[in-house]
Amino acid sequence: MKDEDMEARIEQKKKISEIFKDFMTGITQLEELGNAANTFLLRFQQGLSFLQRPPMVTSSKLMENIIKKNETRRLKSYIEAGCINIHDAAQSTRALHTSLSGLSDHLIKAKSLLIELERLTDEAALAIESATQLDKDSSDKLRQVTCDEENETAQLPQGPEITEYAALIAVIYSMMKQNYAMQEKIVRSLSLKTSSGELETYSLMWSLRPFVEASSGVFDFFVAAFDVATKKTKMDYQNKLVLAPMVRVGTLSFRMLAAEYGADITYGEEIIDHKLVKCERRINVAYGTTEFVEKGTDNVVFSTCNEERNRVVFQMGTSDAVRALKAAEIVCNDVATVDINMGCPKAFSIQGGMGAALLSKPELIHDILATLKRNLDVPVTCKIRLLKSPADTVELARRIEKLGVPALAVHGRKIADRPRDPAKWDEIADVVAALSIPVIANGDVLEYDDFSRIKTATGAASVMVARGAMWNASIFSPKGKSHWEDVKKKYLRKSILWNNDVKSTKYTIKEMIAHHSCLELPEGKSINKADTLEDLARLYDLEDYFWTVKNIGPLTHDLNHVL
Ligand SMILES: Cc1cc2nc3c(=O)[nH]c(=O)nc-3n(C[C@H](O)[C@H](O)[C@H](O)COP(=O)(O)O)c2cc1C
């Protein structure tokens, strides 16, 4: 072999061994980060076990006497809370916050190390390519040389060594990437509601990490164990009461309110894909929420929490499959379902080719739903309106069903209809009769009894309600409606608890007042003047609650019954 070939080989071997050295240094750093983060996980587990102590046993004679003789509201609330000392609890919460911040910080650092490792893996792959090329060139030349020269080739550095290094790098990298994905899932799942059993599984998964082998399928086992631990299930669409998507209204606080009254599935407000692709995911430790925030700003575009993970539907406005996928990938791990809005008749949506504009573009519908379905692990659904004729609606619904969506929501109005026009339940019935997947019927459900009425009239599997819930979220309660003023106040508490956007809070409260009373009265005028949640809290005598939430953060969720 020629001298220059020999030199090139030696150079390549040197290069791959340097790449390997750098790669292994990165792996060691990643291991160290993982170990440090494990300490945070253990601290989180300890902190939580303090807060999740079982309630006090009140059945002993002694306790019975104490309670009888001191039957004050305060004592009762202490006993209900298991006598958690607020000071200790607050300290424990702070420890939990520190652990969560530490874990989030770990993810950021580990991610940037992984990016560097990916770069080295790519370099290793390039090294194989050039080694292969060199092999090919040398063998071409070899065909023309003497036996002596052939002997010389036997002493050359061997190509396969480069391949072996590169293969090892690729395998370890894929392992570390999977480990990172698992750590990310664990950290995302942590909340004050995480059970001690789940936490033990997480700790075990975290500590077994170095022994997971990429090729053994062990990782799949852990993923399955993870899903069992987090009780992640596919959405069930039979006999469900569903909160409809509502812009400005359907934020986290309203969804939590509706769920508390009995909603099984809660849609978020429609968010346009253009907006979501500009967002990054952040954990808001102070409120116990996961937020999607426009990069470089504090603008929270979507907020959710672990508690609603299995019932929240993220509704998106889109007119493009690739952009829709890019946007959906940002939120899909934190929501139960991704839904595409195909019913919005507003000029903004139609002009952008979104919402109801999609109803007349079945190819685009196909493109969007098929792309999302192929690439996402969560279910993908859509919500449509009625088309001009029942036959057209049925034809479109059938086409959508063929794409494999697990359910279809049908709003019983046409594009030209106004909200005051009655919803056409009979045309929803036509769709139900033509499909085998569950249909979610929507339109004019204003009382609890309407849930069964619309089901009987349409044969739908589930029922969705928008305005009826906005005006009084207790519509979901089988116990009957609460007074709207009480619901309004409860909603404000939820808005404070989940740090809802003040504009959304004002809008929703004003909708309630406008429906039941009159916005021209002093209450409505004062709401208009409010600039912050604190202003609103003052207006409704909820200042103490506002400051308690500010001071003890997500612990408020657990002590809700005491406060
Ligand atoms: C304030 C408000 C906002 C709405 N925003 C959305 C939305 O973001 N996405 C959507 O698909 N429909 C939206 N809708 C339509 C509702 O989801 C629902 O289809 C419609 O109001 C009919 O249901 P209802 O008769 O129970 O009100 C909105 C409706 C209201 C009242």
The ligand as an SDF file (V2000), in Angstrom:
LIG
                    3D

 31 33  0  0  0  0  0  0  0  0999 V2000
  -66.3930   31.6990   24.3570 C   0  0  0  0  0  0  0  0  0  0  0  0
  -66.3420   30.5820   23.3600 C   0  0  0  0  0  0  0  0  0  0  0  0
  -65.1490   30.2220   22.8010 C   0  0  0  0  0  0  0  0  0  0  0  0
  -65.0730   29.1610   21.8900 C   0  0  0  0  0  0  0  0  0  0  0  0
  -63.8460   28.7410   21.4430 N   0  0  0  0  0  0  0  0  0  0  0  0
  -63.7620   27.5920   20.7000 C   0  0  0  0  0  0  0  0  0  0  0  0
  -62.4960   27.0220   20.3970 C   0  0  0  0  0  0  0  0  0  0  0  0
  -61.4600   27.5130   20.8090 O   0  0  0  0  0  0  0  0  0  0  0  0
  -62.4840   25.8910   19.6360 N   0  0  0  0  0  0  0  0  0  0  0  0
  -63.6390   25.2830   19.1890 C   0  0  0  0  0  0  0  0  0  0  0  0
  -63.5620   24.2470   18.5230 O   0  0  0  0  0  0  0  0  0  0  0  0
  -64.8290   25.8100   19.4870 N   0  0  0  0  0  0  0  0  0  0  0  0
  -64.9250   26.9220   20.2530 C   0  0  0  0  0  0  0  0  0  0  0  0
  -66.1450   27.3990   20.6160 N   0  0  0  0  0  0  0  0  0  0  0  0
  -67.3550   26.6590   20.1980 C   0  0  0  0  0  0  0  0  0  0  0  0
  -67.7500   25.6520   21.2790 C   0  0  0  0  0  0  0  0  0  0  0  0
  -66.7360   24.7280   21.5500 O   0  0  0  0  0  0  0  0  0  0  0  0
  -69.0270   24.9110   20.9130 C   0  0  0  0  0  0  0  0  0  0  0  0
  -68.8010   24.1550   19.7800 O   0  0  0  0  0  0  0  0  0  0  0  0
  -70.2030   25.8500   20.6560 C   0  0  0  0  0  0  0  0  0  0  0  0
  -70.2500   26.9030   21.5810 O   0  0  0  0  0  0  0  0  0  0  0  0
  -71.5100   25.0550   20.7380 C   0  0  0  0  0  0  0  0  0  0  0  0
  -71.6840   24.4880   22.0140 O   0  0  0  0  0  0  0  0  0  0  0  0
  -72.7440   25.1030   23.0740 P   0  0  0  0  0  0  0  0  0  0  0  0
  -74.0540   25.1530   22.3900 O   0  0  0  0  0  0  0  0  0  0  0  0
  -72.6760   24.1390   24.2230 O   0  0  0  0  0  0  0  0  0  0  0  0
  -72.2540   26.4650   23.4310 O   0  0  0  0  0  0  0  0  0  0  0  0
  -66.2470   28.4820   21.5100 C   0  0  0  0  0  0  0  0  0  0  0  0
  -67.4780   28.8820   22.0460 C   0  0  0  0  0  0  0  0  0  0  0  0
  -67.5310   29.9030   22.9670 C   0  0  0  0  0  0  0  0  0  0  0  0
  -68.8570   30.2830   23.5580 C   0  0  0  0  0  0  0  0  0  0  0  0
  1  2  1  0
  2  3  1  0
  2 30  2  0
  3  4  2  0
  4  5  1  0
  4 28  1  0
  5  6  2  0
  6  7  1  0
  6 13  1  0
  7  8  2  0
  7  9  1  0
  9 10  1  0
 10 11  2  0
 10 12  1  0
 12 13  2  0
 13 14  1  0
 14 15  1  0
 14 28  1  0
 15 16  1  0
 16 17  1  0
 16 18  1  0
 18 19  1  0
 18 20  1  0
 20 21  1  0
 20 22  1  0
 22 23  1  0
 23 24  1  0
 24 25  2  0
 24 26  1  0
 24 27  1  0
 28 29  2  0
 29 30  1  0
 30 31  1  0
M  END
$$$$
